[in-house]
Amino acid sequence: MDDLTALARHQLDDARASAHGRSAHLFLHDGPLRQTVIALTSGASLDEHNTPPAASLQVLHGRIRLTMKSGDQDMIAGQVGPIPHERHGLEALEDCAVLLTAVTAVRATSS
């Protein structure tokens, strides 16, 4: 079992030491399921990117902004929500750590 609080703290330390203000650690990889702790220092961002078939974001520490054409969404520590099915980016409104849960493939159902 992984300790999310310890993982978030460690990734925040790594992000603060990074020239880009970012750090990430994939700690669970089971078939199409991925869980990653991502840390960003205040003002750092992840550029716009595509969404996997299914994903959620839980803010473990700090405040973030999901940026999307349909409208930005701010989230604070303790909140969790789905990642919209559109290109999006992520901005750190303050030092933050998030848990990204993603499903990279969906099995087709037969009729």
Secondary structure, DSSP 4 states (H G I P E B T S, - for coil): ---HHHHHHHHHHHHHHSTTSEEEEEEEEETTEEEEEEEE-TT-EEEEEPPPSEEEEEEEESEEEEEETT--EEEETT-EEEPPSS-EEEEESSSEEEEEEEE---PPPP-
